[in-house]
Amino acid sequence: MLKDLYSNGLSRVPMKRTSVFLLFLLSFNSVLRAQNHDSLKNVDQAGLFKIVNRIYNYGLEKKFDSARHFSKKAMLFAKASNDSSLIAYVAIANARVQFWKADINKAKEQLTYYADRTVVSDTTKVLAQLYLGEVYSYEDDYVLALKHFTKAEKIAINLPNWKKRDTRIFSCYASMGKLNQLLKNYEYAENYFSKALKLTPNSKMKSALLFDMSSLYEKKEDFNKAIEHALGALGEAEMNNWKLMLPTYYTGLSRYYLKKNHADSAIYFAKKGLKYNEYCRLDQLNNNIGEAYVIQGNYEKASEYFRTALTYSSTPKQTLEVYKNLRELNRQTKKYKLALHYNDLLLKLKDSLSDLKVKQEIVEITEQFESDKKQVKIDNLNEKNDLNKVLIKKQKHQIILAVLLLVLLTSLASLIIHFYKKQNKKKKQLFLKNQQLVRRIENLEVQHKKKNNAPPSEIADKSRIQQFIYEFIENKDYLSKEITLQKMAKDGETNTTYLSKIINEEYGKSFSNFINDLRITFTLKKLEISPYYRKLTIEDIAEKSGFTSANSFYRAFKKNTGVTPSYYIKRILNKN
């Protein structure tokens, strides 16, 4: 589960917000359990907490259908108590799952609704304000995030002497410290972190907070304090066998020692981070070791670790850093062609080619390369005058190579033109296919109007089934892997023959084609609007679309679009 949390949950949170996200995650479970005792006195508290814990567990495991099932069960339980605070308690748990599901707007809507309601208890309001702050922090809207954390703090301070009061105030201080750090208000950040440190409710929260403080001191360039606090965080984590954060802590420590030019210590901690670690911070750890070997002058080892870092690179920013390190390493060792190669990769990855600094670096590398090449020629001419003939031959070879290169480029251009023509042809075929589908639907509508002379009772029943199908589509129930014609007919209170007939009349499709077409349409929309969705594997996309296997998804996708899923993502979406 820890691996899933890192690869599926925390991986989408930028590194600058990872630790505050963890602080909030750790404190939120204990905070959410601590609802006002008076509001729960007429219900089975243990039973409710058990259900809500299942919601969280399934949410963290990305099993959102199961989380939704238990959320509905908990809400029925809460509504039966007729207690508004208890209803809010369950709704906030559901909002948290929505946030993990990346449905940010729905999460904000639910939390905003309960954050300021007069009928909701102050303990629940604090909870809603805290989580709204976390949502806005994730969206980089730090001003609104601070606003909600401040509201939470004001309410929490005035709460009665209640055993979880300090936990909530800790969450406020820790989050506000991190946000002030991101806004470069370092003095405020240090003040809030110091307040939070006095209220840490457990060792894991203390560990995460100490590492946040080390990051703050890194920003202030006080690397001795940064190392001191990072070692404190590491000690707390190792003492409690909290393996989740160890790679992050080792990465930070190696980075701090690098900034002090202590290469041996940087290598030591980075290699500890790589030990027994197969998935977390591998790019940063390898890159830090490479930088340390550069300081030691061991360029061969440095190059080896930089290239390893590239194989694990998880973000464009990290890839840019490794490219830059490889460029500078090859430049320093006078391997200018390799330096230009990595500089070219760097340029292609950068968002803007108009960056003056990068262009200047290209000019400097090119000029140095040309200067060294001319110097070699001058030295050779001074040693032997008869090398003129060799140089002339070499120039002839260069001309021949240039001609061959021109022919090659011409051929390549022809291939590209042919490729684009082929793509346009495919797009036209897709367009024609869609037009045929529209005409087919129009013909079906005409046929439907002709059939409207049926008896009123049959029309009413048909209208009811049509409404059921519409709600089935609106609720995206077709994404469930368990959906079958029999199950849908049972849910619609009809038989399979009549349901199949209506689907065929209304949509001109069999049941299986109807379901598959809805799923593929859902997938196409997601691929168009979500860069994150385009990075998923075919198996993951198939699962999220409701298909039981990647093969069935593959066949349905190609049948609907005329191309394979991978081809559509790489060639059509990315080209556009």
C-alpha positions as CSV (number, residue, x, y, z in Angstrom):
1,M,0.0,0.0,0.0
2,L,2.9,2.4,0.7
3,K,4.2,1.8,-2.8
4,D,0.8,2.5,-4.3
5,L,0.5,5.7,-2.2
6,Y,3.8,6.9,-3.5
7,S,3.4,5.9,-7.1
8,N,-0.3,6.8,-7.5
9,G,-1.0,9.4,-4.8
10,L,2.0,11.4,-3.8
11,S,3.6,11.2,-7.3
12,R,1.1,13.7,-8.6
13,V,1.9,16.1,-5.7
14,P,5.0,18.3,-6.6
15,M,8.0,17.8,-4.3
16,K,7.6,21.2,-2.8
17,R,4.2,20.2,-1.4
18,T,4.9,16.5,-0.6
19,S,5.7,16.9,3.0
20,V,2.9,19.3,3.8
21,F,0.5,16.9,2.1
22,L,1.9,14.1,4.3
23,L,1.5,16.2,7.4
24,F,-2.1,16.8,6.5
25,L,-2.7,13.2,5.6
26,L,-1.3,12.0,8.9
27,S,-3.1,14.4,11.1
28,F,-6.3,14.2,9.2
29,N,-7.1,10.6,10.2
30,S,-6.8,11.4,13.9
31,V,-8.6,14.7,13.5
32,L,-11.5,13.3,11.6
33,R,-12.1,10.7,14.2
34,A,-12.4,13.3,16.9
35,Q,-16.0,14.5,16.3
36,N,-17.9,16.2,19.1
37,H,-19.0,13.5,21.5
38,D,-22.4,15.1,22.1
39,S,-23.2,14.9,18.4
40,L,-22.5,11.1,18.3
41,K,-24.2,10.1,21.6
42,N,-27.3,8.6,20.0
43,V,-25.5,6.5,17.3
44,D,-23.0,3.6,17.3
45,Q,-19.8,5.5,17.2
46,A,-17.6,2.5,16.7
47,G,-19.7,1.3,13.8
48,L,-19.6,4.7,12.1
49,F,-15.9,5.1,12.5
50,K,-15.4,1.6,11.1
51,I,-17.4,2.5,8.0
52,V,-15.6,5.9,7.5
53,N,-12.2,4.1,7.9
54,R,-13.2,1.8,5.1
55,I,-14.0,4.9,2.9
56,Y,-10.4,6.2,3.6
57,N,-8.7,2.9,3.0
58,Y,-10.5,2.2,-0.3
59,G,-9.9,5.8,-1.4
60,L,-6.1,5.5,-0.7
61,E,-6.1,2.2,-2.7
62,K,-7.9,4.0,-5.6
63,K,-10.9,1.6,-5.2
64,F,-13.3,4.4,-5.7
65,D,-16.4,2.3,-6.4
66,S,-16.0,0.6,-3.0
67,A,-15.3,3.9,-1.3
68,R,-18.5,5.3,-2.8
69,H,-20.5,2.2,-1.6
70,F,-19.4,2.7,2.0
71,S,-19.8,6.5,1.7
72,K,-23.5,5.9,0.8
73,K,-23.8,3.4,3.7
74,A,-22.3,5.9,6.2
75,M,-24.5,8.7,4.9
76,L,-27.7,6.6,5.5
77,F,-26.4,5.9,9.0
78,A,-25.7,9.6,9.6
79,K,-29.1,10.7,8.2
80,A,-30.9,8.2,10.4
81,S,-29.4,10.0,13.5
82,N,-30.9,13.3,12.2
83,D,-27.7,15.1,13.3
84,S,-26.4,17.7,11.0
85,S,-22.8,17.6,12.3
86,L,-22.8,13.8,11.8
87,I,-24.0,14.2,8.3
88,A,-21.3,16.8,7.7
89,Y,-18.7,14.4,9.2
90,V,-19.5,11.8,6.6
91,A,-19.8,14.3,3.7
92,I,-16.3,15.6,4.5
93,A,-15.0,12.0,4.4
94,N,-16.6,11.7,1.0
95,A,-15.0,15.0,-0.1
96,R,-11.6,13.7,0.8
97,V,-12.1,10.7,-1.5
98,Q,-13.3,13.0,-4.3
99,F,-10.0,15.0,-3.9
100,W,-8.0,11.8,-4.1
101,K,-10.1,10.9,-7.2
102,A,-8.9,14.3,-8.7
103,D,-12.5,15.5,-8.8
104,I,-11.4,18.8,-7.3
105,N,-14.5,20.9,-8.0
106,K,-16.9,18.4,-6.4
107,A,-14.6,18.2,-3.3
108,K,-14.5,22.0,-3.0
109,E,-18.3,22.3,-3.4
110,Q,-19.0,19.8,-0.6
111,L,-16.4,21.3,1.8
112,T,-17.5,24.9,1.1
113,Y,-21.1,23.9,1.8
114,Y,-20.2,22.7,5.3
115,A,-17.4,25.1,6.2
116,D,-19.7,28.0,7.3
117,R,-23.0,26.4,8.1
118,T,-24.4,27.5,11.5
119,V,-26.0,24.1,12.2
120,V,-22.6,22.4,12.0
121,S,-20.4,22.1,15.1
122,D,-17.2,24.1,15.4
123,T,-15.1,20.9,15.4
124,T,-16.5,20.0,12.0
125,K,-16.1,23.5,10.6
126,V,-12.4,23.3,11.5
127,L,-12.2,20.1,9.6
128,A,-13.8,21.6,6.5
129,Q,-11.6,24.7,6.6
130,L,-8.4,22.6,7.0
131,Y,-9.2,20.4,4.1
132,L,-10.3,23.4,1.9
133,G,-6.9,24.9,2.6
134,E,-5.2,21.7,1.5
135,V,-7.2,21.6,-1.7
136,Y,-6.3,25.2,-2.6
137,S,-2.7,24.5,-1.7
138,Y,-2.7,21.6,-4.2
139,E,-4.0,24.1,-6.8
140,D,-1.2,26.5,-6.0
141,D,-3.7,29.1,-4.8
142,Y,-1.8,29.9,-1.7
143,V,-3.7,33.1,-0.8
144,L,-7.0,31.2,-0.5
145,A,-5.2,28.3,1.2
146,L,-3.9,30.6,3.9
147,K,-7.3,32.2,4.3
148,H,-8.9,28.8,5.1
149,F,-6.0,27.7,7.3
150,T,-6.3,31.0,9.3
151,K,-10.1,30.4,9.7
152,A,-9.4,26.9,11.0
153,E,-6.9,28.2,13.4
154,K,-9.2,30.9,14.8
155,I,-12.0,28.4,15.4
156,A,-9.7,25.7,16.8
157,I,-8.1,28.0,19.4
158,N,-11.5,28.8,20.8
159,L,-12.6,25.2,21.1
160,P,-13.0,23.7,24.6
161,N,-10.3,21.7,26.3
162,W,-10.8,18.7,24.1
163,K,-8.3,15.9,23.6
164,K,-7.9,16.4,19.8
165,R,-7.9,20.2,19.9
166,D,-4.0,20.4,19.8
167,T,-4.0,18.0,16.8
168,R,-6.1,20.4,14.8
169,I,-4.1,23.4,15.8
170,F,-1.0,21.5,14.9
171,S,-2.4,20.9,11.4
172,C,-3.1,24.6,11.0
173,Y,0.4,25.8,12.1
174,A,2.2,23.1,10.0
175,S,0.2,23.9,6.9
176,M,0.5,27.7,7.3
177,G,4.3,27.3,7.9
178,K,4.7,25.4,4.6
179,L,2.6,27.9,2.7
180,N,4.5,30.9,4.0
181,Q,7.7,29.1,3.0
182,L,6.3,28.7,-0.6
183,L,5.5,32.4,-0.5
184,K,9.0,33.2,0.7
185,N,7.8,34.6,4.0
186,Y,10.5,32.7,5.8
187,E,10.2,34.4,9.2
188,Y,6.5,33.7,9.4
189,A,7.2,30.1,8.2
190,E,9.8,29.5,10.9
191,N,7.4,31.0,13.5
192,Y,4.5,28.7,12.5
193,F,6.8,25.6,12.3
194,S,8.1,26.3,15.8
195,K,4.6,26.6,17.2
196,A,3.6,23.3,15.4
197,L,6.7,21.5,16.8
198,K,5.4,22.0,20.3
199,L,2.1,20.4,19.5
200,T,3.2,17.3,17.4
201,P,0.8,14.5,18.4
202,N,3.0,11.6,17.3
203,S,6.4,10.7,16.0
204,K,5.5,10.4,12.3
205,M,4.1,14.0,12.3
206,K,7.2,15.2,14.1
207,S,9.4,13.5,11.5
208,A,7.5,15.1,8.6
209,L,7.5,18.5,10.3
210,L,11.3,18.4,11.0
211,F,11.9,17.7,7.4
212,D,9.7,20.7,6.4
213,M,11.9,22.8,8.7
214,S,15.0,21.5,7.1
215,S,13.7,22.6,3.7
216,L,13.0,26.0,5.1
217,Y,16.6,26.4,6.3
218,E,17.8,25.3,2.9
219,K,15.9,28.2,1.4
220,K,17.5,30.5,4.0
221,E,20.9,28.9,3.0
222,D,21.5,27.9,6.6
223,F,22.7,24.4,5.6
224,N,23.9,23.4,9.0
225,K,20.4,23.8,10.5
226,A,18.9,22.1,7.4
227,I,21.1,19.1,8.0
228,E,20.4,19.1,11.8
229,H,16.6,19.1,11.2
230,A,16.8,16.5,8.4
231,L,18.8,14.2,10.6
232,G,16.2,14.6,13.3
233,A,13.4,13.7,10.8
234,L,15.5,10.7,9.7
235,G,16.0,9.6,13.3
236,E,12.3,9.7,14.1
237,A,11.4,7.8,10.9
238,E,14.1,5.1,11.4
239,M,13.1,4.7,15.1
240,N,9.5,4.0,14.0
241,N,10.4,2.0,10.9
242,W,8.5,4.6,8.7
243,K,10.0,3.5,5.4
244,L,7.6,5.6,3.3
245,M,9.6,8.8,3.8
246,L,13.2,7.5,4.1
247,P,14.1,8.0,0.4
248,T,12.8,11.6,0.5
249,Y,14.9,12.3,3.7
250,Y,18.0,10.8,2.2
251,T,17.5,12.8,-1.0
252,G,17.3,16.0,1.0
253,L,20.3,15.2,3.1
254,S,22.5,14.4,0.1
255,R,21.3,17.7,-1.5
256,Y,22.2,19.7,1.6
257,Y,25.7,18.2,1.8
258,L,26.2,18.9,-2.0
259,K,25.5,22.6,-1.3
260,K,28.2,22.5,1.3
261,N,30.5,20.8,-1.2
262,H,30.8,17.8,1.2
263,A,30.8,15.2,-1.6
264,D,31.6,12.1,0.6
265,S,28.5,12.8,2.8
266,A,26.3,13.5,-0.2
267,I,27.3,10.2,-1.8
268,Y,26.8,8.3,1.5
269,F,23.3,9.5,2.1
270,A,22.2,9.2,-1.5
271,K,23.4,5.6,-1.7
272,K,21.6,4.8,1.5
273,G,18.5,6.2,-0.2
274,L,19.0,3.8,-3.1
275,K,19.4,0.8,-0.8
276,Y,16.2,-1.4,-0.7
277,N,14.4,1.3,-2.8
278,E,13.0,0.4,-6.2
279,Y,10.5,3.2,-6.9
280,C,11.0,6.5,-5.0
281,R,13.3,9.5,-5.8
282,L,15.6,7.2,-7.9
283,D,16.2,10.0,-10.4
284,Q,17.1,12.6,-7.8
285,L,19.3,10.2,-5.7
286,N,21.3,9.1,-8.8
287,N,21.6,12.7,-10.0
288,N,22.9,13.8,-6.5
289,I,25.6,11.1,-6.6
290,G,26.6,12.2,-10.1
291,E,27.0,15.8,-8.8
292,A,29.1,14.6,-5.9
293,Y,31.4,12.6,-8.1
294,V,31.9,15.8,-10.3
295,I,33.0,17.6,-7.1
296,Q,35.5,14.8,-6.5
297,G,36.7,14.9,-10.1
298,N,35.5,11.3,-10.9
299,Y,33.9,12.2,-14.2
300,E,33.4,8.6,-15.4
301,K,31.4,7.7,-12.3
302,A,29.5,11.0,-12.5
303,S,28.5,10.3,-16.1
304,E,27.4,6.8,-15.2
305,Y,25.0,8.0,-12.4
306,F,23.7,10.9,-14.5
307,R,22.7,8.5,-17.3
308,T,21.1,6.2,-14.7
309,A,19.2,9.2,-13.4
310,L,17.8,9.7,-16.9
311,T,16.3,6.2,-17.0
312,Y,14.3,6.9,-13.8
313,S,13.5,10.6,-14.5
314,S,9.9,11.2,-13.3
315,T,9.4,14.9,-14.2
316,P,10.4,17.2,-17.0
317,K,12.1,19.5,-14.4
318,Q,14.3,16.7,-13.2
319,T,15.1,15.6,-16.7
320,L,16.2,19.1,-17.5
321,E,18.5,19.2,-14.5
322,V,20.1,15.9,-15.6
323,Y,20.5,17.0,-19.2
324,K,22.2,20.2,-17.9
325,N,24.5,18.2,-15.7
326,L,25.5,15.9,-18.6
327,R,26.0,18.9,-20.8
328,E,28.3,20.7,-18.3
329,L,30.2,17.4,-17.5
330,N,30.9,16.8,-21.2
331,R,31.8,20.5,-21.7
332,Q,34.2,20.3,-18.8
333,T,35.9,17.2,-20.2
334,K,36.0,18.8,-23.7
335,K,33.6,16.3,-25.2
336,Y,31.9,19.1,-27.1
337,K,29.8,16.9,-29.5
338,L,28.2,15.2,-26.5
339,A,27.8,18.5,-24.8
340,L,25.9,19.8,-27.9
341,H,23.9,16.6,-28.0
342,Y,22.6,17.0,-24.4
343,N,22.1,20.7,-25.0
344,D,19.9,19.9,-28.0
345,L,17.9,17.5,-25.8
346,L,17.7,20.2,-23.2
347,L,16.3,22.7,-25.8
348,K,13.7,20.3,-27.1
349,L,12.4,19.7,-23.6
350,K,12.2,23.3,-22.6
351,D,8.9,25.0,-23.1
352,S,10.3,28.1,-24.8
353,L,13.1,28.1,-27.3
354,S,13.4,31.9,-26.9
355,D,15.2,31.6,-23.6
356,L,18.1,34.0,-24.0
357,K,20.3,32.3,-21.4
358,V,20.1,28.9,-23.1
359,K,20.9,30.4,-26.5
360,Q,23.9,32.1,-25.0
361,E,25.1,28.8,-23.6
362,I,24.8,27.3,-27.1
363,V,26.8,30.1,-28.6
364,E,29.5,29.6,-25.9
365,I,29.8,25.9,-26.4
366,T,29.8,26.2,-30.2
367,E,32.4,29.0,-30.2
368,Q,34.6,27.0,-27.8
369,F,34.2,23.9,-30.0
370,E,35.1,25.9,-33.2
371,S,38.0,27.6,-31.5
372,D,39.5,24.3,-30.3
373,K,39.0,22.8,-33.8
374,K,40.8,25.7,-35.5
375,Q,43.6,25.5,-33.0
376,V,44.1,21.8,-33.9
377,K,44.3,22.7,-37.5
378,I,46.8,25.5,-36.9
379,D,49.0,23.1,-34.9
380,N,48.8,20.5,-37.6
381,L,49.8,23.1,-40.3
382,N,52.7,24.2,-38.2
383,E,54.0,20.6,-37.8
384,K,53.6,19.6,-41.4
385,N,52.9,21.7,-44.5
386,D,52.1,18.7,-46.6
387,L,48.9,18.2,-44.6
388,N,47.2,20.7,-47.0
389,K,46.5,17.8,-49.4
390,V,44.8,15.8,-46.6
391,L,42.7,18.8,-45.6
392,I,41.6,19.3,-49.3
393,K,40.6,15.6,-49.4
394,K,38.8,16.0,-46.1
395,Q,36.9,19.0,-47.5
396,K,35.9,17.0,-50.6
397,H,34.6,14.3,-48.3
398,Q,32.7,16.9,-46.3
399,I,31.1,18.1,-49.6
400,I,30.1,14.6,-50.5
401,L,28.7,14.1,-47.1
402,A,26.8,17.3,-47.3
403,V,25.3,16.3,-50.7
404,L,24.4,12.9,-49.2
405,L,22.9,14.6,-46.2
406,L,20.9,16.9,-48.5
407,V,19.6,13.8,-50.4
408,L,18.7,12.2,-47.1
409,L,16.9,15.3,-45.8
410,T,15.0,15.5,-49.1
411,S,14.0,11.8,-48.7
412,L,13.0,12.4,-45.1
413,A,10.9,15.4,-46.1
414,S,9.1,13.3,-48.7
415,L,8.4,10.6,-46.1
416,I,7.1,13.2,-43.7
417,I,4.8,14.6,-46.4
418,H,3.6,11.1,-47.2
419,F,3.0,10.4,-43.5
420,Y,0.9,13.6,-43.0
421,K,-1.1,12.9,-46.2
422,K,-1.8,9.4,-44.8
423,Q,-2.9,11.0,-41.4
424,N,-5.2,13.4,-43.1
425,K,-6.7,10.5,-45.1
426,K,-7.4,8.7,-41.8
427,K,-8.9,11.8,-40.2
428,K,-11.2,12.2,-43.3
429,Q,-12.2,8.6,-43.0
430,L,-13.0,9.1,-39.3
431,F,-15.0,12.3,-40.2
432,L,-17.0,10.4,-42.9
433,K,-17.6,7.6,-40.4
434,N,-19.0,10.0,-37.9
435,Q,-21.2,11.6,-40.6
436,Q,-22.6,8.2,-41.5
437,L,-23.3,7.6,-37.8
438,V,-25.2,11.0,-37.6
439,R,-27.3,10.1,-40.7
440,R,-28.0,6.7,-39.2
441,I,-29.2,8.3,-36.0
442,E,-31.4,10.7,-38.0
443,N,-32.9,7.7,-39.8
444,L,-33.5,6.0,-36.5
445,E,-35.3,9.1,-35.2
446,V,-37.5,9.1,-38.3
447,Q,-38.3,5.5,-37.7
448,H,-38.9,6.2,-34.0
449,K,-41.5,8.9,-34.9
450,K,-43.3,6.5,-37.1
451,K,-43.5,4.0,-34.2
452,N,-45.0,6.6,-31.8
453,N,-48.5,5.4,-32.7
454,A,-48.3,2.7,-30.1
455,P,-50.9,2.4,-27.2
456,P,-50.5,4.9,-24.4
457,S,-49.4,2.3,-21.8
458,E,-46.7,1.0,-24.1
459,I,-45.5,4.6,-24.8
460,A,-45.4,5.3,-21.0
461,D,-43.4,2.2,-20.3
462,K,-41.1,3.0,-23.2
463,S,-40.6,6.5,-21.9
464,R,-39.8,5.2,-18.5
465,I,-37.1,2.9,-19.9
466,Q,-35.7,5.7,-22.0
467,Q,-35.4,7.9,-18.9
468,F,-33.7,5.0,-17.1
469,I,-31.2,4.7,-20.0
470,Y,-30.6,8.4,-19.9
471,E,-29.9,8.3,-16.2
472,F,-27.7,5.3,-16.7
473,I,-25.6,7.3,-19.2
474,E,-25.6,10.5,-17.1
475,N,-24.4,8.6,-13.9
476,K,-21.7,6.8,-16.0
477,D,-22.9,3.4,-14.7
478,Y,-21.4,2.0,-17.9
479,L,-17.9,2.3,-16.4
480,S,-18.8,-0.5,-14.0
481,K,-17.1,-3.9,-14.9
482,E,-20.1,-5.8,-13.5
483,I,-22.7,-4.2,-15.9
484,T,-24.5,-6.8,-18.0
485,L,-27.8,-6.8,-20.0
486,Q,-29.4,-8.8,-17.3
487,K,-28.2,-6.5,-14.5
488,M,-29.3,-3.4,-16.4
489,A,-32.7,-4.9,-17.1
490,K,-33.1,-5.8,-13.5
491,D,-32.1,-2.2,-12.4
492,G,-34.6,-0.8,-14.9
493,E,-37.4,-3.1,-13.8
494,T,-37.9,-4.6,-17.2
495,N,-36.8,-7.7,-19.1
496,T,-33.7,-8.2,-21.3
497,T,-35.6,-8.6,-24.5
498,Y,-37.5,-5.3,-24.2
499,L,-34.4,-3.4,-22.9
500,S,-32.3,-4.7,-25.8
501,K,-35.1,-3.8,-28.3
502,I,-35.3,-0.1,-27.0
503,I,-31.5,0.3,-27.1
504,N,-31.5,-1.0,-30.7
505,E,-34.4,1.3,-31.7
506,E,-33.0,4.4,-29.9
507,Y,-29.3,4.0,-30.6
508,G,-29.2,1.5,-33.5
509,K,-26.8,-0.8,-31.6
510,S,-26.7,-4.1,-29.7
511,F,-26.3,-3.9,-25.9
512,S,-22.6,-4.7,-26.0
513,N,-21.9,-2.1,-28.8
514,F,-23.9,0.4,-26.9
515,I,-21.9,-0.1,-23.7
516,N,-18.5,-0.2,-25.5
517,D,-19.3,3.0,-27.5
518,L,-20.2,4.9,-24.3
519,R,-16.9,3.7,-22.7
520,I,-14.8,4.7,-25.7
521,T,-16.5,8.1,-25.9
522,F,-15.7,8.6,-22.2
523,T,-12.1,7.6,-22.8
524,L,-11.7,9.9,-25.8
525,K,-12.9,12.9,-23.8
526,K,-10.5,12.1,-21.0
527,L,-7.6,11.7,-23.3
528,E,-8.3,15.1,-24.9
529,I,-8.6,17.1,-21.7
530,S,-6.3,15.3,-19.3
531,P,-2.5,15.1,-19.8
532,Y,-2.4,12.9,-16.8
533,Y,-4.8,10.4,-18.5
534,R,-2.5,10.3,-21.6
535,K,0.4,9.1,-19.4
536,L,-1.5,6.1,-18.1
537,T,-0.8,2.6,-19.5
538,I,-3.3,1.0,-21.9
539,E,-4.2,-1.5,-19.1
540,D,-5.0,1.4,-16.6
541,I,-7.1,3.3,-19.2
542,A,-9.0,0.1,-20.0
543,E,-9.7,-0.5,-16.3
544,K,-10.8,3.1,-15.7
545,S,-13.1,2.8,-18.8
546,G,-14.9,-0.3,-17.4
547,F,-13.4,-3.0,-19.7
548,T,-12.5,-6.3,-18.1
549,S,-9.3,-6.7,-20.2
550,A,-6.9,-4.6,-22.2
551,N,-7.7,-6.7,-25.3
552,S,-11.4,-6.0,-25.3
553,F,-10.7,-2.3,-24.8
554,Y,-8.1,-2.4,-27.7
555,R,-10.7,-4.0,-30.1
556,A,-13.5,-1.6,-29.1
557,F,-11.2,1.5,-29.4
558,K,-10.0,0.5,-32.9
559,K,-13.5,-0.4,-34.0
560,N,-14.8,3.1,-33.0
561,T,-11.8,5.2,-34.1
562,G,-10.1,3.2,-36.8
563,V,-6.8,3.4,-34.9
564,T,-5.2,1.7,-31.9
565,P,-5.2,3.5,-28.5
566,S,-1.4,3.9,-28.4
567,Y,-1.4,5.3,-32.0
568,Y,-4.2,7.7,-31.1
569,I,-2.4,9.0,-28.0
570,K,1.1,9.3,-29.5
571,R,0.3,10.3,-33.1
572,I,-3.0,12.2,-33.0
573,L,-3.4,13.9,-29.6
574,N,0.3,14.6,-29.0
575,K,0.7,16.0,-32.6
576,N,-2.3,18.3,-32.1
